[in-house]
């Protein structure tokens, strides 16, 4: 029906077109299987990111499912996407809480207030986009800016990853082994296994660690007692937020990254489906922002659309939004299983540290990928200066004290990139305008 909030899903015509469109549906059994595949695809990052921040992974998985359902409702079932834990929050959450990378974060509540503030900013941007479109975002944050900020976040996290695996030489070598395992999976496997390279690499490295420690006694053995004692079903650990101005100011700028990330993901999906999703861009931002606030309100991570699930869609050619409802419900069931959470907590610290080296490096490289895909010209002095300053501010964790709060390295890098680009691009545009007038006068 024209003008309805949800589309009228019809049976797929994939047998003739080869593509299952967003407003088409598969048989129930196939929908469940495809949903399971998407749920598995998001496991790697949605499990790892909470562990790096000291969050309860069960709760994060549960809230990723809840957030995906909320996103589905707010976008009217028009945008095929899954919301999972965002890597953009890792650096600022660690900076705000001083988390050492092991166990649950004892200072998590103060970070949750910042995550809620970020979600609120993100939601307000979404409402603005619903009224004014996305052109102002693309002008304020062109690819040269978003690429620099994403790379700065990855570089900012690098010292954290290295410190996390430096307690002993055995830990350091196990981190190297984890990196090698992930690399082998990434290069020498194909299909779904390759798309789950972080998760599969973690499992292989975990098995090697258990063999060397529990079997040969070379290091701290894996403790399976929590797994044995954990019940199959139960409530995840809920944490209430506290609101600190300093924490909110440090974490809220992450909304800039989420906007750029979501914008790129939705445009990629639009290209694959052949559908114009720009009219739903504002709704998508609001859905992601509200889901982030809801997640932060109970102790979960901020969420974002996932490239892993976009990759699954690219491979399968199945874009039905109902598949993501199935994926969300599967994630919610796993979120209510303490046994599943206890299994995650048996992953040794050095293995998580090795995986974090890869993940943080991939975040940095993702920034360079944005430049390459958008043909960013770094020979222009304005771009070069902006990128150079942003990377050093982020990598060096350059902080500015403003009144009673401190703006950390990621915040200074983000705002510095936006302001420098606005200033230098304005000057460049003025110079070009002036040079074009001179020949006419002559």
Buried (B, 14 or more C-beta within 10 A) or exposed (E): EEEEEBBEBEEBEBEEEEBBBBBBBBEEEBBBEBBBBBBBBBBBBBBBBBBBBBBBBBBBBBBBBBBBBBBBBBBBBBBBBBBBBBBBBBBBBBBBBEBBBEEBBEBBBBBBBBBBBBBBBBBBBBBBBBEEBBEEBEEBBBBBBBBBBBBBBBBBBBEBBBEBBEBEEBBBBBBBBBBBBBEBBBEEBEEBEBBBBBBBBBBBBBEBBBEBBBEEEBBBBBEEEBBEEBEEEEEBBEBEBBEBEBBBBBBBBBBBBBBBBBBBBBBBBBEBBEBEBBEBBBBBBBBBBBBBBBBBBBBBBBBBBBBBBBBBBEBBBBBBBBBBBBBBBBBBBBBBBBBBBBBBBBBBBBBBBBBBBBBBBBBBEBBBBBBEEBEBEEEBEBBBBBBEBBBBBBBBBBBBEEEEBBBBBBBBBBBBBBEBBBEBBEEBEEEEEEEEEEEEEE
